[in-house]
Amino acid sequence: MKTPIALLKEFAPEFEKNQMEEKSLLFDHPDYQAIPAKYKVLIGIAAAATAGSNTCTIMWVKMARYQGISKKEITEALMVARYMKQATVNDTANDAFSFLSTEPEST
């Protein structure tokens, strides 16, 4: 099975090229090194997990392990993602709970 980026390259090579150039910009360009690469990878893990992409999450985890990032650090990044996803559900449910708080309980 081809990866999403391999399929993008097959069907829209200009967009795949653009994505790879953006990755290089973020990780290699001297003007964008305020955040160390290790932290960028951990952010990538958390972002992919929060977005719900299994393919991207495992890709970022493999990249992290290849770069020597510990299992404990990766697990913590995933737990941050889990916590943030919970927080966004709380925020999303806020209006629903506000509505329910004004409604009488039905019998």
C-alpha positions in Angstrom: 0.0 0.0 0.0 1.4 3.4 -1.0 1.8 6.1 1.6 -0.3 9.3 1.3 2.8 11.3 0.2 3.6 8.7 -2.4 0.1 8.9 -3.8 0.3 12.7 -3.7 3.5 12.5 -5.7 1.9 10.2 -8.2 -1.2 12.3 -8.8 -0.1 15.9 -8.0 3.7 15.9 -8.1 3.9 19.7 -7.7 2.0 19.6 -4.4 4.2 16.8 -3.1 7.3 18.8 -4.1 5.9 21.8 -2.3 5.2 19.8 0.8 8.8 18.4 0.8 10.2 21.9 0.3 8.1 23.2 3.3 9.4 20.3 5.4 13.0 21.2 4.4 12.3 24.9 5.2 11.1 24.0 8.7 13.8 21.5 9.5 16.8 22.7 7.6 16.6 26.5 6.9 18.8 28.5 9.2 16.1 31.1 9.7 13.7 28.6 11.2 15.8 26.9 14.0 14.4 28.7 17.1 12.7 25.4 18.0 15.1 22.5 18.0 14.4 19.7 15.6 13.7 17.3 18.4 10.8 19.5 19.6 9.5 19.9 16.1 9.3 16.1 15.8 7.5 15.8 19.1 5.1 18.6 18.0 4.5 16.6 14.8 3.6 13.5 16.8 1.1 15.4 18.9 -0.4 17.3 16.0 -0.8 14.1 13.9 -2.4 12.3 16.8 -4.7 15.2 17.6 -5.7 15.4 14.0 -6.5 11.7 14.1 -4.1 10.5 11.4 -2.7 7.1 12.3 -0.4 7.1 9.2 1.1 10.4 10.1 1.4 9.6 13.8 3.3 6.4 13.2 5.5 8.1 10.6 6.4 10.9 13.1 7.0 8.3 15.9 9.4 6.3 13.6 11.2 9.6 12.7 11.5 10.4 16.4 12.9 6.9 17.2 15.3 7.2 14.3 16.5 10.5 15.7 17.1 9.0 19.2 14.0 10.4 20.9 13.1 8.2 23.8 9.9 6.2 24.2 9.2 8.2 27.3 9.4 11.5 25.4 7.2 10.2 22.6 4.7 8.8 25.1 4.6 12.2 26.9 4.0 14.0 23.5 1.1 11.6 22.9 -0.3 12.2 26.3 -0.2 16.0 25.7 -2.1 15.3 22.4 -4.7 13.2 24.3 -5.1 16.0 26.9 -5.5 18.7 24.3 -8.1 16.6 22.4 -10.1 16.2 25.6 -9.9 20.0 26.2 -11.2 20.7 22.7 -14.1 18.3 23.2 -14.9 20.2 26.4 -14.9 23.4 24.5 -17.0 22.0 21.7 -19.5 20.7 24.2 -19.7 24.0 26.0 -22.7 25.4 24.1 -24.5 22.1 24.3 -24.0 22.1 28.1 -25.1 25.7 28.3 -28.3 24.9 26.4 -29.0 21.9 28.7 -28.4 24.0 31.8 -31.4 26.2 30.8 -33.7 23.4 29.8 -36.0 21.8 32.4 -35.5 18.1 33.1 -38.1 16.1 31.2 -40.1 13.4 33.0 
